[in-house]
């Protein structure tokens, strides 16, 4: 989970429920558009609470974004953990595991894209958003590589940790470009999604099984 939030946590049940509606409204607005569309007036209207009550919990739009981002990333990290647990439970042979893992990464990012896109677009100009995003990205990288390295005996590359890291970053970068995560909208949707996942899975498997001749 992410670190403790900076916003003021509601203490009474009614206040907590009210702030939960505020957070959910903020998350919905982010998923539907961008940071610019996230206004306290829009959140107030959707959540059915006054702007004054929102200001009682956060100091402004940026702090509300920070609280919403923490909630988003908590859910993303929980879903990631469940996804990797499910892949482990399948006990696939390595030749099937690697393409499955790459495919799952792509589908996972695609499912989260609407929420991640506005956060990643905001990150370059917001240190708090960037720091939380980097922390969550590190957990994704660590979890994904850990599954591969549990099959170290099947990895013939002379630097298994580096090979797992490289495969993750190659796949992530390609998927992020396709989904316009942190890149220009013009780059989104280039090529065939199924083919992209298949090619990346095959390339990753071959790279991991590569044995350099000395």
N, C-alpha and C positions, 0 to 999 in steps of 0.2 A: 504494500500500500504506500501511497505518497505520504509525505511528512505532514505534521499537524497544520491545519489551516490558519491563516493570519486573520480571517474574519471573526467576528464575535459570534460565538456559538449560542443559539437560543437555549434558554433554560427551562421554560414552561412548555408543556405539551402543545398548547395552542400555538405558541410562537414557533416551536419546532415544525409543526405541521405547515404553518404559513410559510416558513422559509424553505421547506421542502418543495412547496408549490412554486416558489420563486426560482429555485434551482432547476426544477424540471422545465419551467417555462423558458429559462435562459438557455438550457440545453436544446430544447426544441427549436428555438429561434436560430441558434448557431447552426444546427443541422440543416435548417431550411435556407440559410443564406450566408452571412458573413459577420465579422465583428462589427462592422458599421451599422448593421441592422439590429444589433443588440443594444437597445436603449432601455433605460429604466421605465420609461413610459410604456413601451411595448411589453416589457416583462410584467409590469403592474397590471396592465389590461388582461393579459393572458392568464396570469396567476390569480386574478381576482383579489388583489391586495393593494393597499395604497402605496404610493411612492415613499411616503413618510415612513411606513413600516420597513420598507426595504433599506432606507437610509439608517434605520435603527440597527441594522445588522452589517451593512457594508458602507464604506465611505464614498463609493461611486462605481461607475461602470467597470473600471479596471479591476477593482477588488471583487466585484461580482463575477467577472470573467475568471479570475483566479480561483474562486470557489467552485464555479461550474467546471473548470478544467480539472480540478482535483477529483470531483465526482465522476467525470467522464473517464479519467485515467484509472481510477479505482475499478470501474466496470471493465474497461479494456484489459487491464492486467488480470482480473479474475477470469475473464473469458479466455484469455491467452493460456492461463494455467490449466483451465479445464480442457482446452484444445490439445495441449501437449500431453496431458494425462491420458486423454483418449487415444492419441497416436501411440503412446508407449504401450497401452493396454492391448493394442492390436498385435504386438510382437511380430512385426513384419520383418522379412529378410532384408538385408541392407540394400539390395538392388531395388526393392520396392519401397523401402522406407524413405530414401532420399527424394525421389519424385513426389511421393505423398507429402512429405514435409514441405517441399517447395510449393506444391499446389495449395496446401493448407495455409501457408503464409500469404499467398496471393489472395485467396478467398477471405482470409481474416482481414487483411488490409482493405479489401474492396467493401466488406461489410461495415467497416468503421470509417470509411473515407469521408462521408458527409460531416462527421464530427471532427475528424482529424484535420481536414482541409482548412477550415477557418483558423484553427489553432496554429497550424504550421505557417499559414500566411501572416499571422500576427507576430510570430516568434522573433523575426529579425528586428522588430522595433520595440519589443517588450521583453526585458531580461527575465522577468518572473515566469512568463509563459515559456520562454526558451529553456530555462533551467528545469522546469517541471517536465517539459517534453523530452529533454535530453536524459533525464533520470528514467523516465518510462521506456524510452528507446533502449537504454542500457539493459533493462530487465527483459525486453523482448529478445535482444541479441543474446544475452546470457542464457535464457531458457531454450532458445532455438539451437544454439551451438551445443548446449549440454546434452540434448537428445542425440545429436550426431556423435559426440565424443563418448557416449555410453557404448558405442560400437567401434571403439578405437581399433580393435583387431582387424576390422574390415577396411580401415582407412590405410592405404598404402603410400599416401603422400608422405614425404620425409618430415613434414612439419604439420602434424594433424591439427593442432589448435589454429594455426594460421590458415590452413585449408578450410576448416569449418567457418572461421571468421570471414574469409574471402567469399565463400559460397553464400553466406547470409547477406553480406553487403551487396554482392552482385545482384542477387534476387530482389532484395529490398529496393535497390536503386531503380531497377527496371520496372518493378511494380509501382513504385512511387511516381515515376515518370508517366506511366500509362494512366494512373489515377489522378494525376495532377496534384500530388501531395508535395508541396514545397517547390513546385515548378510552374512554368507558365501554362495557361489553359490550352494554348495552341499545341502543346506536346501530348495532350491527353488523348487516349483512345487510338494511338497509332498501332496498326497491325491487328492481329487476331488474338484475343485474350487466351483462348484455350491453347493455341499454338505457342504463345509466349510462355505459358506455364510449363508446357511439355518440354520445350527447348531448354528452359532454365533448369528443369529437373534433370534432364539428360546431361547437360553440361556439368552440373554440380556433381553428379555421380561419377562421371569420367574424371573430373579433376580430383575428387577425393580418392579414387582408385589408382591415380597416376603414381607410378613408381619411377623415380628418376634414376637413370643409369649413371653410376659413378665412373 
